Amino acid sequence: MPEGHSVQRFANDFNKKFKGSVVRVDSPQGRFSSEAKLIDGRILLKAKAIGKQMFLKFDNGLTCRIHLGIYGKWRFTEDLEKLMPGQVRVRFFNEQFLADLRGPTICEVIDQRAVKVIENRLGPDPTNTDPRGLQKQRFIDRVGSSASPIGILLMNQEVISGIGNVYRAEILFRAQISPHAPGKSLSVQQIEDIWIDTVKLMKVGVATGFMTTREERLKKRTKKADRNYVYQRQGERCLRCEGLVQIELMATRKLYWCPGCQF
């Protein structure tokens, strides 16, 4: 499943290609036909990402909400004649660009009241601007008041939006914090530092498209195996303490961490 940096990149792409233009919308597959008619021929005001969800706001007060899930995929092209094969759930196009969406978990048209309900439920997104620090404070409050392990909290989209398995493992390793530590056992400074580092790492992800977390490689284009400290490195030596990187299940998801230096 794409993590938040990828969805933010899709939103940025949509804004560059479709914002301010009349957008035609149809459903080659047919499953989205009735909802496509509600936004077909309307002007796209803005594409916005919150965590793993994208919201396409149109000038008639309606929004197309999209969650890719595990199987959802986007394809953008300037060749309007080269249509994507297969089961295309929804197609967006204007005079210059075309975007095909296949296999999303959620694709629906909702009104502004429904958008607000979803936005209020989702946790703060580190890839969005936070000039007043309100999103950071929401994160600090939600983590600091919870008895759940921080490794679970970071994957909870109501606590923080957009983090998946890779960023969860790497952020906690960089912070030298055990994934089993209860949120309320962490100091405010520790929680704030997690937020600041997450913003930093996901900013790199948005800019490059890669989840690179090793400090010495943040500004370099490097092969996938060398991008991370612990993710998918189970049984190998820790790059910090020489202990062995472990893998276990936490709430049914694979967890990578180093017991030697995360405590």
Secondary structure as GFF3:
##gff-version 3
##sequence-region A 1 263
A	DSSP	alpha_helix	4	18	.	.	.	ID=ss1
A	DSSP	beta_strand	22	26	.	.	.	ID=ss2
A	DSSP	alpha_helix	33	39	.	.	.	ID=ss3
A	DSSP	beta_strand	42	50	.	.	.	ID=ss4
A	DSSP	beta_strand	53	58	.	.	.	ID=ss5
A	DSSP	beta_strand	62	67	.	.	.	ID=ss6
A	DSSP	beta_strand	73	77	.	.	.	ID=ss7
A	DSSP	beta_strand	88	93	.	.	.	ID=ss8
A	DSSP	beta_strand	98	102	.	.	.	ID=ss9
A	DSSP	beta_strand	106	111	.	.	.	ID=ss10
A	DSSP	alpha_helix	112	121	.	.	.	ID=ss11
A	DSSP	alpha_helix	134	144	.	.	.	ID=ss12
A	DSSP	alpha_helix	150	153	.	.	.	ID=ss13
A	DSSP	alpha_helix	165	175	.	.	.	ID=ss14
A	DSSP	three_ten_helix	183	185	.	.	.	ID=ss15
A	DSSP	alpha_helix	188	208	.	.	.	ID=ss16
A	DSSP	three_ten_helix	215	217	.	.	.	ID=ss17
A	DSSP	three_ten_helix	224	226	.	.	.	ID=ss18
A	DSSP	beta_strand	246	250	.	.	.	ID=ss19
A	DSSP	beta_strand	253	257	.	.	.	ID=ss20
###
